[in-house]
Every structure is written in structure tokens, then in C-alpha cells.
Amino acid sequence: MTVAYNSIGHVRPFGFARLLFRWRASIWQAIWKELCIWLCLFYLVSFFYRLSWVAEKDDAPRTKITFEHLVLDWNKANSGTIVTFVLGFYTSIMYTRFWSQFEQVPWIDPLCQALNVSLRQPKAGASQSPHPPAEELLLVKRQIARWVNLASALVYQDCSQKIKRTLPDLAALVRLGVCTPEERAEIRETPHDTHAFYLPYSWCHALLNQCQDRGMVRSDIHLRLLMDRLEAQRSGHGALLGYGWVAIPLVFTQVVTAAVYCHFAFALVGEQFLDPVMLYDGHTADWFIPFFSIMRIVTLVGWLKACELMKSPFGEDEDSFEIDWILRRNMDVGLDIVTREGARFPTLARDPHWERRTPGMDALRGKQARGRGGRASSYSGSTGRASDGMFPGPAGRAGGGGGKNDGDMPLL
């Protein structure tokens, strides 16, 4: 499931530390194995090099001098500029693709609301169904909502690893309640070598055409509204299938991954601490702990791990999309909208601010006045200049937006 952390305030004392040192779905959880392996190899190389420090400078073995020159050359050549540029470009592409996929996930609410607005009971004598008119209208709306959810389930079976594991076949969709045995047989018998998610939409269009012939659609405008809502659902499902079909080129991913790991492989030698006695430039002190190398590993490898996560947003990682919840939520909410919420709303009544002209600003001014110890607030917001002479007050004077009796002016 997606891990939320927006509730952690950064402006509070130690708010940043609370965010930085979280473990679940964090950078530390993503890179700790790579960091531990790199440090073990780094100290292994350092151990064998430090064994030569026991020799005097004049008697230093040739291999020690050669290794030190190798460290100096590799440290100079192994610049992280190119790696950072390539990785930043790759991350930008991945994030754009990641967020675009989430934007393509369809929600059933607009379609179900359009069904309530656009459909009505069949005209007298036009219905050939054995069901009463009210029940027939409900059957049509629930059928369309269920077929759209069936199309979603068929698409998510290909896109989402979790859906593929929990709902692996059409029999599982029948048990879930979004598909009937008759529909399952028709999906299996389709002669086309393509994805079958288009079939539920074809059924929806055929049913709407029949409803229009029987006078169940209020007007051509309402029919167009329903078709637009169905097309929005279908295009979203098609886009999700397209993202799963056409991936980021493998060569691009391999180049970025190889660049990052090769950079730190060369850093195992190039960022070793050399013997301070040799007085090499930049190696006058032995810090023993490679602080800046660790910081770069956290940044660059963490960046790469974030890209790997965004590359497969429909997986089973902690930050993957909750497609299973979205599918079941659309099932429940969609059927509830067309069944219970179609002609139902709270009782019409006067709102609490019926006789007040500026209830929001009055409350804000009162709150600010209390904060100033009872003094009048000078807050006027972006309408401070516009209130001078633009809005007449109840007493006929200009600037009545902040007048004393504004709250007593009735609307009717």
C-alpha cells in the first residue's frame, strides 16, 4: 500500500529528522544492502593497503606506490557529473511516466452520476421486459456499472501483479461478482488475438442504444454525456495497457544502472585514504570513514532505487498503487450511487448563514481580533482596495463590506 507521510510537519522541532529516519518504504530500507556491501569491499581494499604502512617510506614496496598512483588517477577520472546528469534525466522520465499512469486510472463515480442524470424509466408501452419500469431502470444502471468494473478487472489482471495473484482468471472474477458465467463464456470465445476488455464496453454501447430506442434516455445530449463518460473509462484502460506493453527501452535502463554501479565500483579504489606520510595532494589526513562516499551512495543509489520503484507502480512494493483497493472501491461506490443515491438528497433547509452577508470574513475578523487581545483586525485580504466604494453598505455608504451591520442584511 502507499505510505503516507504528509502529516509529518517539517517546520516543527525535529520534524525533518522524523521524516528522514523513518524506515518503512524509506531510502534506508531501499539501499542498506548495497551500502553494506560497498562498505565491506571498501574496508577490505583498505585493509590490504594499510598492511604496507608498517614499512618505512624509503623501503615502501613498489606495489604500494603503484596502488597509490592508481588511487590518484581513478579518483580524478571517476567524476560523478555524467552519472548525475544521466540519472537525473532518467528520473525525470520515470516520474512523468509514473504520475501519468496514476492519472489514467479511471474512477467510476462520474459515469454512475451520469447514469442517474441521463436515464429514466421506459415510456408506457415501450418496455418489453417482464420487470416493473423502476426495477428495469435499476437493472440497466447496475448492469452498466458492473460491466465497466469487469473491464477494469480484466485490465488490472494484466497490469497489476497483486490483482494477477489474487484474481488470476475469469473464474475468480465470477466469484468476485463482476462477471457472470454467460459473460465468461463469451469472453473466452472471442476470436480476436487481443485484449478482451473492449467487450464490456461493446455491451454497454449496445444496451444504451436499446435504451434510447425505448425512450429511457432523456435526450441526445444525455446520450452524448454517457458516451463521453464511457470513452473516458475506456481510454484510461487502454492507456494502462499501453504503458504495460511499451516499456522504457531496456538499453536506457541498462546504461543508467551500469553507470551508477560502475561509478561506485571504481570508487572502491579511487576514494581510498592514502598514507598521510606520502603527502599526496588531498590526502594529508586519514579520516578512515568515507563520509562523502556514503552520502553519494545514499543520493545516487537511492535515486536509482526510486526509479526502479516508479518503473513498476502496479507491483507489490509498499509504494505501489493500491489497485486492489481501487477496484473494490469502484465496485461498492458505483453500485451504491446507481442504487441508492440516484434520487436521494438531504432535506432542503436554510443554511446557518442564511441572513449573513459575509460569514466567512466575519469569522476571520473575529478570530484575529481575539488573537490581538480584542483589538480590531486590520486584515482586508486581496479585496482591501476593492471594498472602498465598490460594495455599498446597508446604510448607503461606500465600503460597506466591512460595515457594522453587514451581518444583519437579509438575503430575501
C-alpha positions in Angstrom: 0.0 0.0 0.0 1.1 3.6 -0.5 2.9 5.0 2.5 1.7 8.5 3.5 4.0 10.9 5.3 2.4 14.3 4.6 1.2 14.5 8.3 4.8 15.0 9.5 5.4 18.7 9.8 8.8 19.9 8.7 8.5 23.3 10.4 8.1 21.7 13.9 11.2 21.0 16.0 12.9 17.9 14.7 10.2 17.5 12.1 12.8 16.9 9.3 14.5 14.3 11.5 11.2 12.4 12.0 10.8 12.3 8.2 14.4 11.4 7.4 14.7 8.5 9.9 11.5 6.7 9.0 12.2 3.1 8.0 9.2 1.8 6.2 9.4 2.5 2.4 12.4 4.8 3.1 15.7 5.3 1.3 17.4 3.3 4.1 15.2 0.3 3.5 16.0 0.5 -0.2 19.7 0.9 -0.2 21.0 -0.7 3.1 22.2 -3.9 1.3 24.1 -2.0 -1.4 25.6 0.3 1.2 26.7 -2.5 3.5 28.3 -4.5 0.6 30.1 -1.4 -0.7 31.5 -0.6 2.8 32.7 -4.2 3.3 34.5 -4.1 0.0 35.9 -0.7 0.7 37.4 -1.7 4.0 38.7 -4.9 2.6 40.7 -3.0 0.0 41.7 -0.5 2.7 42.9 -3.3 5.0 45.3 -4.8 2.4 46.6 -1.4 1.6 47.2 -0.4 5.2 49.3 -3.5 5.8 52.0 -1.8 3.8 52.1 1.2 6.1 54.3 -0.7 8.6 57.2 -0.3 6.1 59.3 2.8 6.1 58.9 5.3 3.4 62.3 4.6 1.8 61.5 0.9 1.9 58.0 1.1 0.7 57.2 -1.7 -1.7 56.7 -0.9 -5.3 53.2 -2.3 -5.2 52.2 0.3 -2.6 53.5 3.2 -4.7 51.7 1.7 -7.8 48.4 1.4 -5.8 48.6 5.0 -4.6 49.1 6.3 -8.1 46.2 4.2 -9.2 44.0 5.7 -6.5 45.0 9.2 -7.6 44.3 8.5 -11.2 41.0 6.8 -10.6 39.8 9.5 -8.2 40.5 12.1 -10.8 38.9 10.2 -13.7 35.8 8.9 -11.9 33.8 12.0 -11.9 30.1 11.8 -10.8 29.0 14.6 -13.1 28.0 12.4 -16.0 26.3 9.9 -13.7 24.3 12.6 -12.0 23.2 14.1 -15.4 22.1 10.7 -16.8 20.4 9.7 -13.6 18.6 13.0 -13.3 17.3 12.7 -16.9 16.2 9.1 -16.3 14.4 10.1 -13.0 12.5 12.8 -14.8 11.3 10.4 -17.4 10.3 7.8 -14.8 8.4 10.3 -12.6 6.5 11.6 -15.6 5.6 8.1 -16.6 4.7 7.1 -13.0 2.3 10.0 -12.4 0.8 9.7 -15.9 -0.2 6.1 -15.1 -1.9 7.1 -11.9 -3.8 9.8 -13.8 -5.0 7.2 -16.3 -6.6 5.0 -13.5 -10.3 5.5 -14.1 -12.8 6.2 -11.3 -16.4 5.1 -11.8 -18.1 8.0 -9.9 -18.6 10.3 -12.9 -20.1 7.6 -15.1 -22.5 6.5 -12.4 -23.6 10.1 -11.7 -24.2 10.5 -15.4 -26.3 7.3 -15.4 -28.5 8.8 -12.7 -29.0 12.0 -14.5 -29.4 10.6 -18.1 -31.6 7.6 -17.7 -35.3 7.4 -16.8 -38.0 4.7 -16.6 -39.2 3.4 -20.0 -42.2 5.0 -21.6 -45.6 3.4 -21.3 -45.9 0.5 -23.7 -42.2 0.7 -24.8 -40.9 -1.8 -22.3 -40.9 -5.4 -23.3 -39.2 -6.5 -20.1 -41.0 -8.7 -17.5 -39.7 -6.4 -14.8 -41.5 -3.3 -13.5 -40.3 0.0 -15.0 -38.5 1.1 -11.8 -36.7 -2.2 -11.5 -35.8 -2.3 -15.2 -34.2 1.2 -14.9 -32.2 -0.1 -11.9 -31.1 -3.2 -13.8 -29.8 -1.1 -16.6 -27.8 1.2 -14.4 -26.3 -1.6 -12.3 -25.5 -3.6 -15.4 -23.5 -0.8 -17.0 -21.7 -0.1 -13.7 -20.8 -3.8 -13.3 -19.6 -4.2 -16.9 -17.3 -1.2 -16.5 -15.9 -2.8 -13.4 -15.5 -6.0 -15.3 -13.4 -4.2 -17.9 -11.3 -2.7 -15.1 -10.7 -6.1 -13.6 -9.7 -7.5 -17.0 -7.2 -4.7 -17.5 -5.8 -4.9 -14.0 -5.2 -8.6 -14.4 -2.5 -7.7 -16.9 -1.2 -4.5 -15.2 -1.2 -5.3 -11.5 0.9 -8.1 -10.0 -1.3 -8.2 -6.9 -4.5 -8.5 -9.0 -2.9 -11.2 -11.1 -2.1 -13.1 -7.9 -5.5 -12.6 -6.2 -7.7 -12.7 -9.3 -5.8 -14.9 -11.7 -8.6 -15.9 -14.1 -12.2 -15.4 -15.2 -13.4 -17.8 -12.6 -12.1 -15.5 -9.9 -13.9 -12.6 -11.5 -17.1 -14.7 -11.4 -16.6 -15.3 -7.7 -15.9 -11.6 -7.2 -19.3 -10.8 -8.7 -18.2 -8.6 -11.7 -18.7 -11.3 -14.2 -21.5 -13.9 -14.9 -20.9 -17.4 -16.3 -22.5 -16.4 -19.6 -20.2 -13.4 -19.9 -17.2 -15.5 -19.1 -18.1 -17.9 -21.9 -18.4 -15.0 -24.4 -15.1 -13.5 -23.3 -13.4 -16.9 -23.8 -14.9 -17.4 -27.2 -13.7 -14.1 -28.7 -11.9 -14.8 -31.9 -9.6 -11.8 -31.8 -6.0 -12.1 -30.7 -6.2 -9.0 -28.5 -7.2 -8.0 -25.0 -10.9 -8.6 -24.3 -11.5 -5.5 -22.2 -13.3 -4.0 -25.2 -16.2 -6.5 -24.9 -17.9 -5.0 -21.8 -17.8 -1.6 -23.4 -19.4 -3.0 -26.5 -22.2 -4.4 -24.3 -22.6 -1.0 -22.7 -23.0 0.7 -26.0 -25.5 -1.8 -27.3 -27.5 -1.5 -24.1 -27.6 2.3 -24.3 -28.7 2.1 -27.9 -31.6 -0.1 -26.9 -32.4 2.3 -24.0 -32.6 5.2 -26.4 -35.0 3.3 -28.7 -37.2 2.6 -25.8 -37.2 6.2 -24.5 -35.1 5.6 -21.4 -32.5 8.2 -22.3 -33.7 11.7 -21.6 -32.2 13.4 -24.7 -29.5 13.1 -27.2 -27.3 15.4 -25.0 -27.6 12.9 -22.2 -26.7 10.1 -24.6 -23.6 12.0 -25.6 -22.8 12.6 -21.9 -22.9 8.8 -21.3 -20.8 8.0 -24.3 -18.2 10.6 -23.2 -18.1 9.1 -19.8 -17.7 5.6 -21.2 -15.0 6.8 -23.6 -13.1 8.3 -20.7 -13.1 5.0 -18.9 -12.1 3.1 -22.0 -9.3 5.4 -22.9 -7.9 5.2 -19.4 -7.9 1.4 -19.5 -6.4 1.4 -23.0 -3.6 3.8 -21.8 -2.8 1.5 -18.8 -2.5 -1.5 -21.2 -0.3 0.6 -23.4 2.1 1.5 -20.6 2.4 -2.1 -19.7 3.0 -3.1 -23.3 5.5 -0.3 -24.3 8.2 -0.1 -21.6 11.1 2.3 -21.2 13.8 0.9 -23.7 15.9 -1.7 -22.0 19.1 -0.1 -23.3 18.3 3.2 -21.5 17.7 1.4 -18.2 20.9 -0.7 -18.6 23.0 2.4 -19.4 21.8 4.2 -16.3 22.1 1.2 -14.0 25.6 0.3 -15.3 26.8 3.9 -14.9 25.7 4.1 -11.3 27.2 0.8 -10.2 30.4 1.2 -12.2 30.9 4.6 -10.7 30.9 3.2 -7.2 32.9 0.1 -8.3 35.7 2.4 -9.3 35.2 4.5 -6.1 36.2 1.4 -4.1 39.8 2.2 -5.2 39.6 5.8 -6.2 38.3 7.1 -2.9 40.7 5.2 -0.6 42.5 7.2 2.1 46.2 7.2 1.3 49.2 7.2 3.7 49.5 10.8 5.1 53.2 10.4 5.3 53.4 10.4 1.5 51.9 13.9 1.4 49.8 13.4 -1.7 47.6 16.3 -2.6 44.2 15.9 -0.9 45.4 13.0 1.3 47.1 14.8 4.2 44.8 13.2 6.7 43.4 9.7 7.2 39.6 10.0 8.0 39.1 6.2 7.8 35.3 6.6 7.3 34.3 7.7 3.8 31.6 10.2 4.8 31.2 11.8 1.4 31.2 8.5 -0.5 28.4 7.3 1.8 26.5 10.5 1.1 26.8 9.9 -2.7 25.7 6.3 -2.4 22.6 7.4 -0.4 21.9 10.0 -3.1 22.6 8.3 -6.3 21.7 4.7 -5.5 18.7 6.0 -3.7 17.8 7.9 -6.8 18.2 4.7 -8.9 16.0 2.7 -6.4 13.3 5.4 -6.6 13.4 5.0 -10.4 13.1 1.2 -10.1 10.0 1.7 -7.9 8.4 4.2 -10.3 9.1 1.9 -13.2 6.6 -0.6 -11.9 3.8 1.3 -10.0 1.4 -1.7 -10.2 3.7 -4.1 -8.3 3.6 -5.2 -4.7 6.0 -2.8 -3.2 4.9 -0.6 -0.3 4.7 2.5 -2.5 2.9 0.8 -5.4 -0.6 1.8 -6.4 -3.4 0.2 -4.4 -5.2 -1.2 -7.4 -6.9 -3.9 -5.4 -8.5 -1.3 -3.2 -9.4 0.9 -6.2 -11.1 -2.0 -7.9 -13.2 -3.0 -4.9 -14.0 0.6 -4.1 -15.3 1.3 -7.6 -17.5 -1.8 -7.3 -19.0 -0.7 -4.0 -19.3 3.0 -4.7 -20.6 2.6 -8.3 -23.4 0.2 -7.3 -24.3 2.4 -4.4 -24.5 5.5 -6.5 -26.9 4.0 -9.1 -28.9 2.1 -6.5 -29.4 4.4 -3.5 -28.1 7.9 -4.4 -29.9 8.5 -7.7 -32.9 10.4 -6.4 -31.9 10.9 -2.8 -30.6 14.1 -1.1 -30.9 15.8 2.3 -34.0 17.8 3.2 -33.9 21.4 1.8 -33.3 23.8 4.6 -31.9 27.3 5.2 -28.2 27.2 5.8 -26.7 28.5 9.1 -25.6 31.7 7.4 -28.9 32.5 5.6 -29.1 36.1 6.9 -25.4 36.9 6.9 -23.7 38.6 4.0 -20.0 37.8 4.8 -20.0 34.9 7.2 -16.5 33.7 6.3 -14.8 37.1 6.7 -16.8 37.9 9.8 -15.4 34.7 11.4 -11.9 35.5 10.3 -12.1 39.1 11.6 -13.4 37.8 15.0 -10.6 35.2 15.2 -7.9 37.8 14.5 -9.5 40.3 16.9 -9.3 37.6 19.7 -5.7 37.0 18.8 -4.9 40.7 19.2 -6.5 40.9 22.6 -9.8 42.4 21.5 -8.4 45.0 19.1 -10.0 45.4 15.7 -8.4 43.4 12.9 -6.7 45.3 10.0 -6.9 42.3 7.7 -8.6 43.1 4.4 -7.0 40.4 2.1 -6.9 40.8 -1.6 -10.2 42.8 -1.6 -8.9 45.6 0.6 -8.8 48.2 -2.1 -11.8 46.9 -3.9 -14.0 47.4 -0.9 -13.6 51.2 -1.0 -16.6 52.4 -2.8 -17.3 49.2 -4.7 -19.8 47.5 -2.3 -22.3 49.8 -0.7 -23.2 49.1 2.9 -26.7 48.8 4.4 -26.7 52.4 5.4 -26.0 53.6 1.9 -22.3 54.5 2.5 -19.4 53.2 0.4 -17.1 50.5 1.6 -19.9 48.6 3.3 -18.1 45.3 3.0 -16.7 45.8 6.5 -19.6 47.8 7.9 -21.0 47.2 11.4 -24.4 46.0 10.3 -23.4 43.9 7.3 -24.2 40.7 9.2 -27.8 41.8 9.7 -28.7 42.3 6.0 -31.2 39.6 4.9 -30.8 37.9 1.6 -34.5 37.9 0.9 
